[in-house]
Amino acid sequence: MTIRSTYALDPATVNSLAALAKKLGVSKSEALRRAVRLAAGQDAGALEALVAIQGLAGLSSAAAGSWADRNRSERRAASLRREASSR
């Protein structure tokens, strides 16, 4: 069921909503629904918010884990290089 509503938004918010919708490849209405659901769910905790953001970005758990692993390896390598150069 869909309920049509009218809201007054400032131009910057309208532009942000349009950009978000384009980035996600969805309508502005769908982008707004997702943003509201995300904002409403943030009270549930940081992990749930992260999962919601990953879902909005189209990241699967496996892709997010892979990114985290690569990022962790890169940080460790940079730290080792810094330590070696300071000796």
PABA-723778 format. One record per residue (C-alpha): residue in one letter; x, y, z. Coordinates in steps of 0.25 Angstrom, whole numbers, plus 5000, padded with zeros to 4 digits. Layout:
<kelums>
AXYZ ...
</kelums>
This chain:
<kelums>
M500050005000 T500550144997 I500150275003 R500350394995 S500850515004 T501450655001 Y502650715008 A503350845007 L504850825005 D505950925003 P506650924990 A507950864996 T507150745002 V506450724988 N507750724981 S508350624991 L507150534990 A507250544974 A508750504975 L508450394985 A507350334976 K508350344964 K509450274971 L508550164976 G507850154963 V506450164969 S505350274969 K505450384979 S504250324986 E505050194988 A506250274992 L505450355003 R504850225008 R506150155010 A506750285017 V505550285026 R505750135029 L507250155032 A507050275041 A505950205049 G506850085050 Q508050155055 D507550145069 A507649995069 G509150015069 A510450035061 L510549895055 E509049895050 A509350035044 L510549985037 V509849865031 A508749965026 I509750055020 Q510449935013 G509049895008 L508750025002 A510150024996 G509849894990 L510949824998 S510849675001 S511349625014 A512449555006 A512849674998 A512849765011 G513749655018 S514649655006 W514849805006 A515149805021 D516149695019 R516849775008 N516749905016 R517349835029 S518549775021 E518849905014 R518849975028 R519749875034 A520749885022 A520750035023 S520950025038 L522149935036 R522750025025 R522650145035 E523350065046 A524450015037 S524750155032 S524750215046 R525850125050 
</kelums>
